[in-house]
């Protein structure tokens, strides 16, 4: 690119950089100097000043802060148009994952919405910040702000297929242990962010609460493929009332109806504890039929619960 085309492209790049976050002229020059399209030996802070001047003359609201020495994009003539229901969806996400909830990426989501709002009409902006009268109750048991770096490291390891070494606090043993884990999935469930992966120490798929990971290191070794072969098939008996309301609780589940209105649910899982938690939530309306190891684990838990409730207080 030469001449006028270089100038136009440079101005567009300046606008894109300011759309991301406030920046000083020096920061803009430092970023663009790494791009082969520009020879910044020919430019200076005055070049940036002139580019910003042209953007402002075009109706783009850019202000300069003497306190920070940075330019900031406040408004733009470019407008994003959303359907009303799309604004409701975005408002639901923002208000359900607000910074007050302590959920991961809440601060980043607020930043995204702030950038989007600069491109909205006043009417759309009011719809975005108003009450959508619908909320996802994603209540977190801990504030995940201090754990954001670990969450990001796990996410990178999952996306690149790398093993991780973690120092994990086990409530059961009340001590910290080093584990090598093949990370498979990272998700929010039952008030916490959880990592599911193959634990080399226990030689089985385990679930780890992220807030109990004290240290984490991404290893150069490649993680093994997801061990779908470790999945097991289980069967549950559901009473007639639960049969009518059970819905799609387990991926790929199949339900066989009995004459009395009860049913047999067949599905697959990789984490026995998750199945047990679900059945415990069903109370007396469900029973594990198979496999035997899962039925025995549930039996042990129920017997211990019976002992606890029969103890004199």
N, C-alpha and C positions, 0 to 999 in steps of 0.2 A: 504494500500500500504506500502511496505517496501523496504529498501535498494535502489537499482539502479532505480526502478520504481518511487520512491518518488523523487529522484534527477532529473530524466527526466521530470517529471510533473512540478516540481518546476521551472526548466529552461524555460519550455514552458510558465508558468504563468508569469515569469519575462518578457519574450518577449511580451506577450499580454499586459501587463501593460505599457510597453514602447511604444507599438504601439498606445496606447490611447493618451499619452502625456509624456513629459519629467518628470522624477521622481528621487528623491534622494534615496540612499540606505535605509535611515530611513523610507521614505514614502512606499517603497516596502515592507519592513519588517512589517510596521504597518498594511498594507492591508492584507498580507498573514498570519499574526498572528491571524487574525479573521477566517481563514479557518481551519476546523478541521483536514485536511490532514497533517498539518505541526505542529511540536513542535518547536517553535522558541526560546525556552530556549537553544536549542542545536546550534543555528546559530548566526551569527554576520554580520557586514558590510563586513567582509572578505568573507563570504559565497556568498553574492551578487556579490562581486568583481570577484570571481572565476566563478560564473554562467555567468556573462557578458563576461568574458574572453573566455569562451567556445563558446558563441554565436558569438563573433568576429572571433574566429578561424574557425567557420563554414561559414564565409563569410558575416555575417550580420553586416552592418555598424552602429555601436553604438559609440558615442563620449561622453566624459565626460567634462563638463564645470566647471572649477574651480570657475568661477564667481558666478554661481548659485548652484554649488554642486550637479548637477543633470546629469543623463545619458539621452541621447536623441537618438532615432532611426532615422538615416539618410537614410538608404537604406536597402533593404532586397533581398536575392536571390530568394524569392518567387515572382512570377510574375502573375499579373492578365491579362487575355487576353479579350479584348473587340472587338466586331464588329465595323467597322468604324462608322456606323450610331449610335451605342450606345455611342461612344465618342462624336459625334456631339450633341446628346441629352443632355449629361452631360455638355458639354461646353455651350449649350444654357441656361440651368438652371443656371449655375454659372455666366454667363455674364448678364443674365436678372435679377438675384437676387444678385447683387454685393453689397458690403458694402456701396458704394456711393449712392445706391438707397434709403437707409433708411428703407428698408423692413424688416419685422421680420425674424429671423433665417438666415439672410445674413451672419453674422459673423460665425455662426455655420456651414453653408454650405461650406464656404471657408475652415474651419478646416477639414471637412470631405474630401474635394477634395485634400487638402494637404496630408492627410494620404493615400488616394488612390494613389496619384501620386508617392509615394515611392515604390509602387508595380508595376508600369507600366514600360514598355520598353521605351527607349528614344524616339522612333518613336511615340508611343502612347501618351507619355507625351507632345510632341510637338503638336499633334492633339488636345489634351485637352486644351492647353493654347492658341491655335491659334484662328483665327476669324472663327466662324462657318457660317458666312454670313446669319444668321437668329437670330432674337431677339424678345422676348416677351416684349412689351412696358408696363411694370408694373410700372407706375409712381405713386409714393406715395405723398399724400398731406402733410404729416408730416414725421419727422424722428421717427421711432418706436423704436429706441434704448432705450430711457428713459421709454418706455411702455412695455418692454419685460417681466418684472416680472408680470405685470397684465395679459398679454397675456398668460403666462405660467400658472398662477393661474386659469384663465378661462378654459384653455385646461384641466387642472386637474379636475376641477369641472364638465365639460362635460363628461369626461371619467369615473368619479366615480359616476355620477348621483346625485350631491349635489347642493342644493340651494346656491345662493350667495347674499350677501348684497353689494350694490354699492352706492357710492356717485357720482351722475351723474349730469353733467352740461347740462342744457337744454337751447339751443339757443332761443327757442320759449319764454320761461318764463324769460330768462336771470338770472337764479338762480340755485343753486345746491340743489338736492333733494336726499334723501335716497330711494332706491328702493330694494325690494326683487324680485329676478328674478330666474326663472327656466331656466338655460342655455341650449339651444338646439344645436346651431351651431355657429361656429366661422370661418369667411372666409374673404378674401380680395376681394373687389369689388369697382369699381369706385373711385380708388385712396385711399381707406381707409380700415382698418381692422374693421370688424363689428361683433357684437354679436347679434344673434337672439334668443329671449327667451320670456317666458311668464312673463309679468310684473304684480305682485300682486297688485300694486297701481292702474294701469289703467285697470286691469282685461282683458287684451288682449295681443296677441303676438306683441311684439315691436322689433324694430331694434335699437341698441345702437352703436354709434361710440366709439371704444375703447379708442381713444385719449381724449375723454371727460369724461372718468371714472377717477375720482380723487382718490378714495380709493376703495378697494375691500376686502371682507372677505368671505371665504368659510364657510358656515354654516353646523352644524352637521345634519340638517334636509335633508331628501331625496327629490330631485326634482321630480315633477310630470312628468308623461309620456308626450311625445311630443303630443301636442293637435292638432292632425290631424283633430279632429272634428271641430276646428275653421276655417278650410279651407273653402273657398267660391268658387263657380263657377262663372266665368265671361265670357262675350262674347264681341268680338271686330269685327267691320267691317273694312276690309282692302281693299284699292283700287286695281285695277288690277296690277299696277307696284309693289306695296308692296307685293302683293300676290305671285308674281314670285320670290321674293328675301327674304321673311321673314325667311325661314329656321325653325329650331327647337329652338324657343325662350323661350317657356314655357314647363316645364315637363308635359308629357302626353297630349300635345295639340292635338286637332282635327280640321281640316280645311274642311269646306264645300264650294265648288265652286259655284258661281252664274253664270248665263248665260252671264252677261256682263263682266266676267273676274275678278270681285271682289270676296271676300270671307268672310265667317263668321268663326272666330277663337274661339274655346271654350277650356278653360283650367281651372285649379284650382290654387289658391294662398292662402297664409296665411297673406301676407303683402300688404295691399291696396296701400300704398305709392310706392312700387316697381312697381306695375302695372301702376300707374299713370305716374311715371317717364319714363317708356318704351313707353307709348302712347304719351307723350309729345315729346319724341325723334322722333316719327314717323311724327309729325306735322299734316298737313292737309290730310295725307294719311290714317289716322286711326281714329276710333270713338268708344267710349265705348257704348255698347248697353244695357248691364246689368251687375250686379244688380243695382237697383236704387240708393243705397247709394254711390256706386262708381261713377256712372254717375253724381250725384249731387256734389260730391267732385270735380270732374273734371270741372264741369260747374262753380263752385265758383272760381276755380283757373283761368280758361279762362276769366271769367268776370273781375276779378281783373287785369289780364294781359292787357285786352283791355282798362281798365281805365288808367293804367300806360302809355300805348303807345298813348292814346288820349290826355293826359295832355300836355298843352303848356309848352315848355321849353325855 
